[in-house]
């Protein structure tokens, strides 16, 4: 079932309309998943382990998700330029239309899928 939902989330990110249909029947989780698919998956990967060098592994129990929600929301909204990473994280995952509510939903999704 998890793979079916992941495929639906990816379709939603590409097509838009599917996420609204899923959200009506499954709550807010698909919204966070669709935001992840739209704005985060290219770098963090579908499994959260990081899709390219220098990207944090979100499944690492002592990694990025060990930080507080406040710190992580700030990172999502403002981006991260660590200087040591060849791929800095852009503000809002590169999606200027991302709202704070969507940032919270994607953080909730990431914590449930990959987190501590």
Secondary structure as UniProt FT lines:
FT   HELIX           2..15
FT   HELIX           17..26
FT   TURN            27..28
FT   HELIX           29..39
FT   HELIX           41..44
FT   TURN            46..47
FT   TURN            53..54
FT   TURN            58..59
FT   TURN            61..62
FT   HELIX           64..66
FT   HELIX           69..78
FT   HELIX           91..94
FT   TURN            96..97
FT   HELIX           100..114
//
